[in-house]
Amino acid sequence: MSAMVREHTDREFEAELHELRDQVLLMGANVEAMIARSMRAVTERDNELARQTIAFDHRVNRQEVLIDGLAHRILARRQPVASDLRMVTTTLKLVTDLERMADLAVNICERAIELNGEPLLKPLIDLPAMAVLVQQMLRDALDALVVGDSGRAQQVIETDRHVDSFYGQIFRELLTYMMADPRAIPRAMRLQSIAKYLERIGDHVTNVAELVIFKTQGKDVRHVGHVEAEGRVAAPHGVLFICRHNQARSQMAEGWARKVLPTGVHVWSAGIAPTGSIHPDAVLVMREVGLDISAQRPKALSDVPMGDIDTIVVLGEEATLSFDPSRPAQVWQLSDPVPLTDAEARIDAFRRVRDELSLRIAAFANPVPSTHD
């Protein structure tokens, strides 16, 4: 008896389920090929390959429509139950993740074309390795789907933290290039974007693995599927940065966190006594590293959905004076640059705060082992 579908007395129904499975696997293989080709376009600086991969996305989109149609016809005509129903409903969700992976491969190709018109910033080592890991995750998730192996699907979920670690490592390295030479910022930001796209692909593969577990066990492990390795500090699910006025330090922290932390992490900043606008020097120094926080606005603690927050960071001890002591918080000793009256000294202080925040927040994306007595 097949591990993908059980034998059916209705042979036509069985054939339809086999066709649905085969189309999903074909779409998955095409998406995996797009990821590989998009990274070749980056590493081999091949614009033509990038354009061909972008054009190939239309085929993946057509496959999504075809699979959706097959699944809906099975639901309407066969009214499946139990494991057959889980298979069909899982397929409807799974192809959405596959289609989004293909879109992210297109994004990588777009950045490749931009990068290929400029001198190479640095040898590409970690980025291709990250891409290979993501492709292997997708291959393993699809294999787990075929054989109904929830154990292999769980391994895929656990592997995603290594993808997140790659992203944090790549970001910190690129940051050193940006700090050393402002002219490197555009190229570094494009490479960082590619790393972020790969990290997001890893998140979508994790979704696929969670769906495999649901299909095989009838167990929904979304949001609890990531099991942290023993002795490892978990990345936050929701982080709140607090300073007194929410006009400089916490706003810069929010901007960095939204750029660096994995997709799905809720990021907020707030002030004990918020002002009316962000300090212009905060906007200026963040733009120097390619981040625009001008659309952010100061917020009060009452504006933050605290139920979404599991990590609180207070920037400067003065903010703790009026903060709820029942909520544990980390304190980062970063002096407020706003009161400085000398314009040049103030800008330098803003830059020091910006750079220190970038290193601390990158650590959230790449958790380190905790120590025990």
ZAVO-694767 format. One record per residue (C-alpha): residue in one letter; x, y, z; residue number from 1. Coordinates in pm, 1 decimal. Layout:
residues N
(pt 'A' (X Y Z) NUM)
...
***
This chain:
residues 373
(pt 'M' (0.0 0.0 0.0) 1)
(pt 'S' (139.4 341.6 -97.5) 2)
(pt 'A' (261.5 570.1 182.6) 3)
(pt 'M' (115.5 869.3 -0.5) 4)
(pt 'V' (-241.0 742.1 -50.7) 5)
(pt 'R' (-422.9 434.8 65.2) 6)
(pt 'E' (-581.7 194.7 -179.1) 7)
(pt 'H' (-930.7 289.4 -289.6) 8)
(pt 'T' (-1209.3 83.1 -430.0) 9)
(pt 'D' (-1281.1 373.6 -660.0) 10)
(pt 'R' (-986.4 356.7 -900.7) 11)
(pt 'E' (-1073.2 689.6 -1060.0) 12)
(pt 'F' (-1050.2 859.0 -719.6) 13)
(pt 'E' (-715.0 694.0 -657.5) 14)
(pt 'A' (-586.7 811.0 -996.8) 15)
(pt 'E' (-694.8 1168.1 -918.2) 16)
(pt 'L' (-504.0 1162.3 -588.3) 17)
(pt 'H' (-193.5 1026.1 -764.0) 18)
(pt 'E' (-220.4 1302.1 -1024.9) 19)
(pt 'L' (-248.0 1563.3 -750.1) 20)
(pt 'R' (60.9 1425.9 -577.2) 21)
(pt 'D' (261.8 1409.4 -900.5) 22)
(pt 'Q' (176.9 1769.0 -993.7) 23)
(pt 'V' (283.1 1892.3 -648.9) 24)
(pt 'L' (614.8 1709.2 -677.2) 25)
(pt 'L' (671.3 1850.5 -1026.5) 26)
(pt 'M' (599.2 2201.3 -902.5) 27)
(pt 'G' (836.0 2146.8 -608.9) 28)
(pt 'A' (1112.2 2025.7 -841.5) 29)
(pt 'N' (1066.5 2334.3 -1060.2) 30)
(pt 'V' (1084.3 2564.1 -758.4) 31)
(pt 'E' (1401.5 2393.3 -637.2) 32)
(pt 'A' (1551.1 2440.1 -984.6) 33)
(pt 'M' (1458.0 2810.2 -978.9) 34)
(pt 'I' (1637.6 2857.7 -645.8) 35)
(pt 'A' (1949.5 2685.3 -780.1) 36)
(pt 'R' (1943.6 2884.1 -1105.9) 37)
(pt 'S' (1887.5 3214.6 -926.2) 38)
(pt 'M' (2197.1 3157.1 -711.1) 39)
(pt 'R' (2399.9 3056.0 -1015.6) 40)
(pt 'A' (2299.0 3388.3 -1168.5) 41)
(pt 'V' (2449.0 3556.1 -860.1) 42)
(pt 'T' (2768.8 3354.4 -829.4) 43)
(pt 'E' (2839.1 3330.2 -1204.6) 44)
(pt 'R' (2721.8 3690.7 -1267.1) 45)
(pt 'D' (2497.4 3565.7 -1546.9) 46)
(pt 'N' (2225.3 3813.0 -1644.6) 47)
(pt 'E' (2081.8 3590.7 -1915.3) 48)
(pt 'L' (2032.5 3305.2 -1670.1) 49)
(pt 'A' (1865.2 3547.4 -1431.5) 50)
(pt 'R' (1622.4 3663.5 -1701.4) 51)
(pt 'Q' (1544.9 3305.0 -1804.8) 52)
(pt 'T' (1471.0 3213.3 -1442.4) 53)
(pt 'I' (1241.7 3513.7 -1402.1) 54)
(pt 'A' (1050.9 3407.0 -1715.4) 55)
(pt 'F' (1025.1 3049.9 -1583.1) 56)
(pt 'D' (817.5 3177.4 -1291.7) 57)
(pt 'H' (513.9 3188.7 -1524.1) 58)
(pt 'R' (528.0 2809.1 -1555.3) 59)
(pt 'V' (525.1 2770.6 -1176.8) 60)
(pt 'N' (228.5 3007.7 -1153.9) 61)
(pt 'R' (39.1 2797.2 -1408.8) 62)
(pt 'Q' (117.5 2484.5 -1208.9) 63)
(pt 'E' (-28.4 2644.8 -897.4) 64)
(pt 'V' (-353.4 2720.3 -1082.7) 65)
(pt 'L' (-364.5 2365.4 -1222.0) 66)
(pt 'I' (-312.4 2206.3 -880.4) 67)
(pt 'D' (-571.4 2431.4 -718.3) 68)
(pt 'G' (-820.7 2323.7 -984.3) 69)
(pt 'L' (-747.0 1954.4 -932.2) 70)
(pt 'A' (-780.4 1983.7 -555.8) 71)
(pt 'H' (-1108.6 2174.3 -570.2) 72)
(pt 'R' (-1255.3 1924.4 -816.4) 73)
(pt 'I' (-1166.8 1638.8 -583.0) 74)
(pt 'L' (-1328.1 1819.5 -291.1) 75)
(pt 'A' (-1643.9 1890.1 -490.5) 76)
(pt 'R' (-1683.6 1548.8 -657.0) 77)
(pt 'R' (-1542.0 1306.2 -398.2) 78)
(pt 'Q' (-1602.6 1476.4 -64.3) 79)
(pt 'P' (-1297.3 1303.1 89.2) 80)
(pt 'V' (-1266.6 1236.1 461.8) 81)
(pt 'A' (-991.1 1160.3 715.4) 82)
(pt 'S' (-642.2 1120.6 560.8) 83)
(pt 'D' (-765.4 1188.8 206.2) 84)
(pt 'L' (-920.5 1514.9 317.4) 85)
(pt 'R' (-598.9 1614.0 496.8) 86)
(pt 'M' (-402.6 1538.8 180.9) 87)
(pt 'V' (-617.0 1760.5 -38.1) 88)
(pt 'T' (-639.6 2050.4 207.9) 89)
(pt 'T' (-265.9 2024.2 275.3) 90)
(pt 'T' (-200.3 2047.0 -97.4) 91)
(pt 'L' (-400.4 2368.8 -125.8) 92)
(pt 'K' (-183.9 2531.7 140.4) 93)
(pt 'L' (142.8 2375.9 28.6) 94)
(pt 'V' (130.3 2507.5 -328.1) 95)
(pt 'T' (92.6 2861.2 -194.0) 96)
(pt 'D' (423.9 2825.3 -11.6) 97)
(pt 'L' (586.9 2679.5 -323.5) 98)
(pt 'E' (462.0 2968.7 -536.9) 99)
(pt 'R' (600.6 3220.8 -288.5) 100)
(pt 'M' (937.9 3045.3 -292.5) 101)
(pt 'A' (942.2 3087.7 -669.5) 102)
(pt 'D' (863.8 3458.6 -628.2) 103)
(pt 'L' (1158.6 3491.6 -389.7) 104)
(pt 'A' (1383.7 3319.8 -645.1) 105)
(pt 'V' (1269.5 3587.7 -890.6) 106)
(pt 'N' (1365.4 3853.8 -635.0) 107)
(pt 'I' (1713.3 3698.0 -609.7) 108)
(pt 'C' (1746.5 3718.3 -989.6) 109)
(pt 'E' (1647.2 4084.7 -986.0) 110)
(pt 'R' (1916.5 4162.5 -727.8) 111)
(pt 'A' (2164.5 3953.4 -930.6) 112)
(pt 'I' (2109.4 4168.6 -1239.0) 113)
(pt 'E' (2169.7 4481.7 -1029.1) 114)
(pt 'L' (2484.6 4337.2 -871.6) 115)
(pt 'N' (2625.3 4213.2 -1201.4) 116)
(pt 'G' (2657.3 4570.3 -1324.1) 117)
(pt 'E' (2891.6 4657.4 -1036.6) 118)
(pt 'P' (3232.8 4531.9 -916.2) 119)
(pt 'L' (3220.2 4228.0 -690.2) 120)
(pt 'L' (3212.0 4340.4 -327.0) 121)
(pt 'K' (3356.4 4021.6 -177.4) 122)
(pt 'P' (3404.5 3651.3 -254.1) 123)
(pt 'L' (3070.9 3473.7 -220.0) 124)
(pt 'I' (3111.2 3182.1 21.4) 125)
(pt 'D' (2839.9 3177.5 288.3) 126)
(pt 'L' (2561.6 3290.3 55.1) 127)
(pt 'P' (2591.8 2991.2 -184.2) 128)
(pt 'A' (2624.5 2757.1 116.0) 129)
(pt 'M' (2305.3 2902.8 260.6) 130)
(pt 'A' (2129.1 2846.0 -71.7) 131)
(pt 'V' (2244.2 2481.0 -86.0) 132)
(pt 'L' (2105.7 2426.5 264.2) 133)
(pt 'V' (1769.3 2577.5 168.5) 134)
(pt 'Q' (1749.4 2359.5 -143.2) 135)
(pt 'Q' (1827.3 2048.3 61.6) 136)
(pt 'M' (1553.3 2145.0 308.0) 137)
(pt 'L' (1302.1 2169.5 23.4) 138)
(pt 'R' (1414.3 1836.3 -123.3) 139)
(pt 'D' (1384.2 1666.8 216.2) 140)
(pt 'A' (1041.7 1820.3 281.4) 141)
(pt 'L' (909.4 1690.8 -51.5) 142)
(pt 'D' (1062.6 1347.8 10.8) 143)
(pt 'A' (892.1 1344.4 350.9) 144)
(pt 'L' (564.4 1425.0 175.4) 145)
(pt 'V' (604.8 1134.5 -67.5) 146)
(pt 'V' (679.2 869.7 194.7) 147)
(pt 'G' (469.9 1019.1 474.6) 148)
(pt 'D' (774.6 1057.6 703.1) 149)
(pt 'S' (690.8 1300.5 983.7) 150)
(pt 'G' (1032.7 1241.2 1143.7) 151)
(pt 'R' (1211.9 1371.8 835.8) 152)
(pt 'A' (971.2 1666.3 823.6) 153)
(pt 'Q' (1061.2 1749.8 1184.3) 154)
(pt 'Q' (1430.1 1743.1 1090.7) 155)
(pt 'V' (1356.6 1997.5 817.6) 156)
(pt 'I' (1191.4 2222.6 1075.7) 157)
(pt 'E' (1496.4 2198.8 1301.0) 158)
(pt 'T' (1732.6 2275.6 1011.3) 159)
(pt 'D' (1571.0 2615.6 963.2) 160)
(pt 'R' (1760.0 2752.6 1262.8) 161)
(pt 'H' (2085.4 2688.8 1072.2) 162)
(pt 'V' (1947.6 2898.6 786.4) 163)
(pt 'D' (1872.6 3175.5 1036.5) 164)
(pt 'S' (2228.4 3144.1 1170.0) 165)
(pt 'F' (2368.2 3182.0 818.6) 166)
(pt 'Y' (2162.2 3497.0 775.2) 167)
(pt 'G' (2291.1 3653.1 1097.7) 168)
(pt 'Q' (2649.9 3569.6 1006.7) 169)
(pt 'I' (2617.1 3714.1 655.4) 170)
(pt 'F' (2450.7 4028.8 786.3) 171)
(pt 'R' (2728.2 4097.4 1039.0) 172)
(pt 'E' (2997.1 4048.9 775.2) 173)
(pt 'L' (2824.7 4281.5 530.5) 174)
(pt 'L' (2781.3 4537.8 806.0) 175)
(pt 'T' (3158.2 4558.6 846.8) 176)
(pt 'Y' (3190.8 4642.3 476.0) 177)
(pt 'M' (2924.7 4913.9 505.6) 178)
(pt 'M' (3089.9 5066.4 810.9) 179)
(pt 'A' (3435.2 5059.0 650.0) 180)
(pt 'D' (3330.2 5215.7 319.1) 181)
(pt 'P' (2996.3 5394.8 262.6) 182)
(pt 'R' (3041.0 5339.4 -111.6) 183)
(pt 'A' (2992.3 4966.9 -48.4) 184)
(pt 'I' (2646.0 5017.7 103.8) 185)
(pt 'P' (2435.6 4962.6 -216.0) 186)
(pt 'R' (2614.8 4637.6 -303.9) 187)
(pt 'A' (2611.9 4516.0 55.3) 188)
(pt 'M' (2239.8 4588.2 87.7) 189)
(pt 'R' (2165.8 4389.6 -229.7) 190)
(pt 'L' (2364.3 4093.1 -98.4) 191)
(pt 'Q' (2186.5 4126.4 234.5) 192)
(pt 'S' (1854.0 4123.3 50.0) 193)
(pt 'I' (1948.7 3798.4 -123.1) 194)
(pt 'A' (2032.5 3645.0 215.5) 195)
(pt 'K' (1695.8 3763.8 346.2) 196)
(pt 'Y' (1514.0 3608.7 47.9) 197)
(pt 'L' (1687.7 3276.7 120.2) 198)
(pt 'E' (1591.6 3303.6 486.6) 199)
(pt 'R' (1230.0 3358.8 384.7) 200)
(pt 'I' (1243.4 3059.5 150.4) 201)
(pt 'G' (1359.4 2857.3 450.7) 202)
(pt 'D' (1052.3 2978.3 641.7) 203)
(pt 'H' (824.0 2864.1 359.6) 204)
(pt 'V' (995.9 2523.1 347.8) 205)
(pt 'T' (933.7 2499.0 721.1) 206)
(pt 'N' (566.4 2561.5 651.5) 207)
(pt 'V' (571.3 2271.8 403.7) 208)
(pt 'A' (731.6 2042.4 661.8) 209)
(pt 'E' (467.9 2139.4 918.5) 210)
(pt 'L' (197.9 2054.8 664.8) 211)
(pt 'V' (356.8 1713.7 607.8) 212)
(pt 'I' (330.6 1644.4 980.9) 213)
(pt 'F' (-33.5 1752.8 974.5) 214)
(pt 'K' (-103.4 1525.6 677.7) 215)
(pt 'T' (64.8 1219.5 827.7) 216)
(pt 'Q' (-34.7 1261.5 1192.9) 217)
(pt 'G' (-335.6 1490.7 1185.5) 218)
(pt 'K' (-137.6 1713.4 1426.2) 219)
(pt 'D' (-106.9 2088.5 1377.2) 220)
(pt 'V' (244.9 2194.2 1478.1) 221)
(pt 'R' (238.1 2544.6 1335.4) 222)
(pt 'H' (394.7 2799.1 1572.3) 223)
(pt 'V' (520.0 2515.6 1793.4) 224)
(pt 'G' (707.0 2320.0 1526.6) 225)
(pt 'H' (1046.5 2471.4 1605.7) 226)
(pt 'V' (1201.8 2270.9 1885.9) 227)
(pt 'E' (1506.6 2451.2 2017.3) 228)
(pt 'A' (1816.7 2240.2 2064.1) 229)
(pt 'E' (1899.8 2174.8 2428.5) 230)
(pt 'G' (2091.0 2462.3 2583.9) 231)
(pt 'R' (2015.8 2698.7 2296.3) 232)
(pt 'V' (1867.8 3045.6 2330.3) 233)
(pt 'A' (1560.4 3089.5 2108.6) 234)
(pt 'A' (1516.2 3385.2 1876.5) 235)
(pt 'P' (1232.8 3613.5 1990.8) 236)
(pt 'H' (879.2 3580.0 1862.2) 237)
(pt 'G' (798.3 3941.9 1944.0) 238)
(pt 'V' (1041.5 4211.5 2057.9) 239)
(pt 'L' (976.6 4555.6 2205.4) 240)
(pt 'F' (1244.3 4826.7 2229.8) 241)
(pt 'I' (1185.2 5095.5 2491.2) 242)
(pt 'C' (1352.4 5427.7 2564.0) 243)
(pt 'R' (1219.0 5736.8 2733.1) 244)
(pt 'H' (1095.4 5936.6 2433.0) 245)
(pt 'N' (1093.3 5680.6 2146.2) 246)
(pt 'Q' (1252.8 5934.3 1916.7) 247)
(pt 'A' (1603.6 5797.4 1858.4) 248)
(pt 'R' (1754.0 5481.2 2012.6) 249)
(pt 'S' (1442.4 5264.4 2015.8) 250)
(pt 'Q' (1338.6 5385.5 1669.7) 251)
(pt 'M' (1677.7 5290.4 1524.9) 252)
(pt 'A' (1651.6 4954.9 1703.4) 253)
(pt 'E' (1308.1 4897.2 1549.5) 254)
(pt 'G' (1443.7 4976.8 1203.2) 255)
(pt 'W' (1735.8 4735.2 1239.7) 256)
(pt 'A' (1517.1 4460.1 1384.1) 257)
(pt 'R' (1261.5 4479.2 1103.4) 258)
(pt 'K' (1545.7 4439.7 855.4) 259)
(pt 'V' (1744.9 4167.7 1032.9) 260)
(pt 'L' (1512.0 3941.3 1230.0) 261)
(pt 'P' (1340.5 3644.7 1063.3) 262)
(pt 'T' (1008.3 3688.2 888.5) 263)
(pt 'G' (723.8 3654.2 1135.7) 264)
(pt 'V' (893.2 3818.9 1434.5) 265)
(pt 'H' (677.1 4104.4 1566.4) 266)
(pt 'V' (883.3 4421.1 1619.0) 267)
(pt 'W' (777.0 4731.0 1813.6) 268)
(pt 'S' (931.6 5033.1 1979.9) 269)
(pt 'A' (773.3 5261.7 2236.7) 270)
(pt 'G' (852.7 5536.9 2483.5) 271)
(pt 'I' (771.7 5606.0 2847.4) 272)
(pt 'A' (693.0 5965.4 2745.8) 273)
(pt 'P' (690.6 5962.9 2363.8) 274)
(pt 'T' (759.8 6278.8 2166.4) 275)
(pt 'G' (582.0 6388.2 1851.8) 276)
(pt 'S' (838.8 6282.3 1590.7) 277)
(pt 'I' (1159.2 6089.1 1530.8) 278)
(pt 'H' (1479.9 6286.0 1571.3) 279)
(pt 'P' (1609.7 6382.0 1224.4) 280)
(pt 'D' (1962.2 6265.3 1307.6) 281)
(pt 'A' (1827.1 5915.0 1370.3) 282)
(pt 'V' (1672.6 5916.3 1023.2) 283)
(pt 'L' (1996.0 6052.7 874.4) 284)
(pt 'V' (2237.4 5796.5 1020.0) 285)
(pt 'M' (2008.6 5506.2 937.2) 286)
(pt 'R' (1986.0 5623.5 576.1) 287)
(pt 'E' (2366.9 5609.8 568.3) 288)
(pt 'V' (2340.0 5230.3 594.8) 289)
(pt 'G' (2048.7 5199.9 354.2) 290)
(pt 'L' (1757.1 5192.4 602.2) 291)
(pt 'D' (1472.8 5443.3 587.3) 292)
(pt 'I' (1290.2 5484.8 919.6) 293)
(pt 'S' (1128.2 5816.5 831.0) 294)
(pt 'A' (781.1 5656.2 814.8) 295)
(pt 'Q' (805.0 5527.2 1173.7) 296)
(pt 'R' (631.3 5726.0 1446.1) 297)
(pt 'P' (683.8 5751.7 1824.3) 298)
(pt 'K' (443.7 5531.3 2022.4) 299)
(pt 'A' (336.0 5494.5 2382.9) 300)
(pt 'L' (349.1 5163.2 2566.1) 301)
(pt 'S' (-30.3 5158.3 2558.2) 302)
(pt 'D' (-10.9 5136.1 2175.8) 303)
(pt 'V' (181.0 4807.1 2184.7) 304)
(pt 'P' (-0.9 4468.7 2179.4) 305)
(pt 'M' (192.7 4324.3 2473.6) 306)
(pt 'G' (44.5 3978.8 2418.5) 307)
(pt 'D' (263.0 3948.5 2106.9) 308)
(pt 'I' (583.3 4037.3 2295.1) 309)
(pt 'D' (816.5 3784.8 2457.4) 310)
(pt 'T' (1138.1 3992.3 2455.1) 311)
(pt 'I' (1167.1 4342.8 2599.0) 312)
(pt 'V' (1480.8 4554.3 2560.4) 313)
(pt 'V' (1520.5 4877.9 2754.9) 314)
(pt 'L' (1771.6 5117.7 2600.4) 315)
(pt 'G' (1922.1 5305.5 2892.0) 316)
(pt 'E' (1842.2 5261.3 3258.8) 317)
(pt 'E' (1638.8 5581.1 3278.0) 318)
(pt 'A' (1355.0 5412.1 3088.2) 319)
(pt 'T' (1318.8 5149.2 3361.6) 320)
(pt 'L' (1208.9 5409.8 3614.3) 321)
(pt 'S' (852.9 5413.2 3481.4) 322)
(pt 'F' (837.6 5067.1 3324.3) 323)
(pt 'D' (624.4 4782.0 3458.2) 324)
(pt 'P' (857.5 4582.4 3688.8) 325)
(pt 'S' (638.8 4272.4 3648.6) 326)
(pt 'R' (765.5 4231.5 3290.2) 327)
(pt 'P' (1131.7 4113.3 3280.4) 328)
(pt 'A' (1347.7 4316.4 3046.6) 329)
(pt 'Q' (1701.0 4328.2 2915.7) 330)
(pt 'V' (1881.9 4659.3 2966.1) 331)
(pt 'W' (2122.7 4779.6 2699.2) 332)
(pt 'Q' (2338.9 5062.5 2827.0) 333)
(pt 'L' (2325.0 5300.5 2532.1) 334)
(pt 'S' (2346.9 5669.9 2611.1) 335)
(pt 'D' (2090.4 5900.7 2455.1) 336)
(pt 'P' (2265.1 6109.9 2184.4) 337)
(pt 'V' (1980.9 6363.1 2154.1) 338)
(pt 'P' (2084.2 6601.0 2436.9) 339)
(pt 'L' (2427.5 6669.4 2284.1) 340)
(pt 'T' (2437.7 7030.3 2162.8) 341)
(pt 'D' (2738.0 7012.0 1930.0) 342)
(pt 'A' (2599.6 6894.8 1593.8) 343)
(pt 'E' (2911.2 6702.3 1487.2) 344)
(pt 'A' (2947.1 6526.9 1822.6) 345)
(pt 'R' (2577.0 6442.2 1821.0) 346)
(pt 'I' (2594.5 6281.3 1476.2) 347)
(pt 'D' (2898.3 6077.1 1583.1) 348)
(pt 'A' (2708.3 5963.1 1892.6) 349)
(pt 'F' (2409.9 5863.2 1681.1) 350)
(pt 'R' (2639.3 5657.0 1458.4) 351)
(pt 'R' (2793.1 5479.4 1757.7) 352)
(pt 'V' (2447.3 5391.1 1888.3) 353)
(pt 'R' (2337.8 5275.1 1542.3) 354)
(pt 'D' (2639.0 5046.5 1500.5) 355)
(pt 'E' (2610.5 4900.1 1850.6) 356)
(pt 'L' (2241.4 4830.0 1795.1) 357)
(pt 'S' (2316.5 4652.8 1468.1) 358)
(pt 'L' (2556.5 4410.4 1638.2) 359)
(pt 'R' (2325.9 4339.5 1931.9) 360)
(pt 'I' (2018.0 4285.4 1714.9) 361)
(pt 'A' (2206.6 4061.7 1473.4) 362)
(pt 'A' (2265.0 3832.0 1771.8) 363)
(pt 'F' (1886.0 3780.5 1789.7) 364)
(pt 'A' (1896.9 3637.0 1437.7) 365)
(pt 'N' (2185.3 3406.4 1531.2) 366)
(pt 'P' (2120.7 3277.4 1885.5) 367)
(pt 'V' (2415.9 3138.8 2077.2) 368)
(pt 'P' (2428.6 2851.8 2323.9) 369)
(pt 'S' (2327.1 2947.2 2675.3) 370)
(pt 'T' (2553.0 2866.1 2967.6) 371)
(pt 'H' (2453.2 2674.7 3277.5) 372)
(pt 'D' (2616.9 2648.7 3617.4) 373)
***
